[in-house]
Amino acid sequence: MIVRKLDQTEHGKTRKLWEEVFSEDTAEFLDYYYFVKARENQIYVVEEEEKIRSMIHLNPYEIRIGDKLFPSFYIIAVATQKEYRGRGYMGTLLRRCMQEMYSRKVPFTFLMPAAEAIYSPYDFRYIYNQSVGGMKKSGTAGRADDVMRNSMRQNSETECRDAILWDAEQMADFFKENFEGKWQVYAERSGEYYRTVILEQQSERGGVRLLKADGSITGMFAYAREAALEVREPLYLPEYEAEVIRQIRRLQMEPEEPVRIYASLPSLCDGTDFRPVIMARIICLNRFLTAFTVPEETEMECSFAVIDPIVTQNSRIWKLHSSSGEREIHVRETEDSEGVLPVAELTELLFGRTPIEEIKKRPGVILTEHLEAELEKIVKLEYVFLNEIV
């Protein structure tokens, strides 16, 4: 068994395994992926008999946490040839990738799991939920008309079309001006980011629909055609909701064609199911902790031991402190510990997924009253927007 990172010139060798394991993906999508994403990503493989039997792809993203920007990787295409499963190849690749990411000081990595149980043993935990629902099959017209009557603008002023690559910078500006304050954690929306999104959606028989008024973007949403029409993360100014509804209708092949909407703003659909989608794993803990803050005029000081059985460099005693008049948390190693936190429980706590009252009941967790009170002061990362597909 050989475990190695492929050279960029070798990335195309993994396409055969992708087609074998993920047979639902179209040739058009894979053409896009291997031409665009695989030119900049990292791929780790297990080889047996000089052939690739297992793989993991690491797609790079810049992640904004508060007002700071960090490198990260989205783990996808975790696959093993059927005849070679059950040999621990996936675990071997995951551990290798985590060490490589630690050497790059990556705060955390993330993925969209096929099943939670696959990744929870490696201390991945859910950090992002997404609303999933269907478009109204009846009564939608009345809703749109009601919204339209209350609209601040007229439809005649709105230009609607699919985005082209030259729109990407304006799309990034639209997000920055209207939405970035809604979330604490998200992939940096640059022009390059949106150029990639446009190409990705086109590879899935879709695109990104833009709404513009007086030359300015007022709304946008990605769409694709899988088994049915899928609308992904519509972002729009409130007064243009009716036009978004209208544009989604126009994309339907027929009036009753099912529409699946994946959104952080779920008002466009009925029967919304708010479900966990993205899991994350802390990689370089001390760098991750520097992204956190406390409220203004709050002093905090505490220390705790972290247990990390995979990225063992995180298994240290960490001291956190912040002085009055500054929100930033300073991090260093120390020798005196007030308690113990396994890395998975620390992940749930810092992302605001599980309250400290429940965390302290978990096996392996030890918290003094003082440590518990100090950890409560940290501003948790509860507002996450990681809706990337690949």
Secondary structure, DSSP 8 states (H G I E B T S, - for coil): -EEEE--GGGGGGGHHHHHHH-TTS-HHHHHHHHHTGGGT-EEEEEEETTEEEEEEEEEEEEEEETTEEEEEEEEEEEEE-GGGTTSSHHHHHHHHHHHHHHHTT-SEEEE--S-HHHHGGGT-EEEEEEEEEEE-SSSHHHHHHHHHHT-SS-GGGEEEEE--GGGHHHHHHHHHHHTGGG-SEEE---HHHHHHHHHHHHHTT-EEEEEEETTEEEEEEEEEESSSEEEEEEEE-GGGHHHHHHHHHHH-SSTT--EEEEESSGGGEEEEEEEEEEEEEE-SHHHHHTT-B--TT--EEEEEEEE-SSSGGG-SEEEEEE-TT--B-EEEE-S--SEEEEHHHHHHHHTTSS-HHHHTTSTT-EE-HHHHHHHHHS-----EE-----
